[in-house]
Amino acid sequence: MLAMRTDLFDFELPPGRIALRPAGPRDAARLMVVRGAMPFEDRTVRDLPGLLRAGDQIVVNDTKVIPATLHGRRIGRAGTEPAIEATLHRRIDGSRWRAFVKPVRKLQPGDVVRFGEEGKVCFLGQLDATVEAKGEGGEITLAFAFHGPVLDQAIEERGDMPLPPYIATRRAPDERDRSDYQTLFARHEGAVAAPTAGLHFTDALVAALAERGVGLHRVTLHVGAGTFLPVKALDTADHRMQPERGTVSAATAQALNAAREKGGRIVAVGSTSLRLIESAADEAGRLHPFDGETALFVTPGYRFRAVDVLMTNFHLPRSTLFMLVAAFTGLEVMRRAYAHAIAADYRFYSYGDACLLFRSTN
């Protein structure tokens, strides 16, 4: 990995370009096609089948977002009961989660936070959690009074979808987000952020891809809240990714290997699918079953082993995600692509439009 200044990945985005709701229907979103030095193409997601070849293999992330943002109040101390917002981001065991909280200064180890939501029907009793430890950057460890499936149900009843800050600061999450912020493929609960490129898929689009002769495979990477954390280091070499748990089955690895041997390309839907596939690939580009954590940080200079094409949304400046797409297609190409997207009124970020990136070798 090359060490690079993080300010090289900065750009200005007008606030009006940030999408607060997804396109409807989902596959009506715009799709910008980027093929190295070739002119950019302004298409829609519905055009995806015609942009791929028979034998290509799409890989989607089937993680399911949990309603991980909880609102409550600190109890047990004399005096006031300050309001607390906690976003769960990493499960430790059946009853403990690591969470980012606001305002973190109001909590100390040993404090109890009672979570609930006025107006919501909750079939379980009060949901209390004890602050077990306090870390850096607003992170704490919460030990809940419930355990396992009972805790999962309590979180489901009380939680809101963990919308990224650039949306949540402009409007409150609502019931519509419970479906909008979930992909068609969502199956395995555990993410606290959506694999947003997958939000553009519909049943009709999946059927059209199959008719085109494009395969579709599922992998699982539970996206953590770290995906929204800014890169504060001045140099990329000093940034550390938060590990995320993922799985690539033996059957999926075998199918993708067989397709590549026949000339098919691997098309990753989203940076999460790409990072997991690359983590499961050996130096020769052959995929192996994977079940564990990955903290792969992709920046310019990274040698891609397996992924040939990437479908992804438009990302935050100075983010690890913008660094990843710069590594995939080239920093200067992506700078020009983002300038084109801003000028052409593309919608940015989680609920925004998408781009289809081809590596120069393709």
PyMOL commands that set and color helices and strands:
alter all, ss='L'
color gray80, all
select helices_A, chain A and resi 6-9+15-17+26-28+45-51+104-106+148-158+165-168+177-180+196-200+203-212+225-228+236-238+250-261+271-280+320-329+331-343
alter helices_A, ss='H'
color red, helices_A
select strands_A, chain A and resi 30-34+41-44+57-61+63-65+69-75+83-91+96-102+112-115+127-134+139-144+188-191+215-221+244-248+266-269+290-294+309-313+354-358
alter strands_A, ss='S'
color yellow, strands_A
deselect
rebuild
show_as cartoon
